Amino acid sequence: MALTKEVIYDKTEIFGEYKHVQCREATIVKEDGIELSRSFSRHVLVPSKCSPDLDSAGNPDGTFTHTDTDISGEPAETQAVCVAIWTDEVKAAWKTQCEASQSEPGV
């Protein structure tokens, strides 16, 4: 009676105007080669992280720092998808959206 656990990325989905990439990871537990259970976890990748810059008093100064999302820990297939769809145009539109949403009062 041998129990094994296998983790695979079994689904990659692209959605939205800014080409978010949703990755699904399946964890499969088998006994003697027969699947006993399968569970899923998901995470979403976006083209970049947008952080407001702060003045000396710690208040947002109206400028932003954009850091490309680190995809180096993702499977090669996911990295290839991100590189293909996150064009300069998509990244620019995402940056504009991030800044606009963080500049709105109450956000």
Residue, then its C-alpha position, 0 to 999 in steps of 0.5 A: m500500500a503505497l501512498t503518493k502525492e503529486v502536484i501539477y499545474d493543470k489549468t492556465e486561464i487568461f482573463g480581463e482587459y489587462k490579461h490577468v493569468q489565473c493558475r490552478e494547481a492540483t494536488i493528487v493523492k494516490e494509493d497504489g496508483i489509484e486516485l483517492s483525492r484531488s484538491f485545487s488551489r489558485h493564484v492570479l498573476v498581474p503584469s506589475k505591482c503598483s505602489p504609491d510613492l510617499d513623501s517625507a511625511g509618509n503621505p502619497d506624493g502622486t507618483f507611483t513605482h511599478t515593479d514587473t511581476d516576478i514569474s521566475g517561480e512559475p512553471a515554464e508554460t505559465q512563464a511563456v504565456c505571461v511573456a506572450i500576452w503581457t505586451d508593452e501595450v497591456k503593461a501600459a494600460w495596466k499601469t494607467q488603471c492601477e494609478a487611476s484606482q489608487s488615486e481615487p478618494g477612499v481607495 
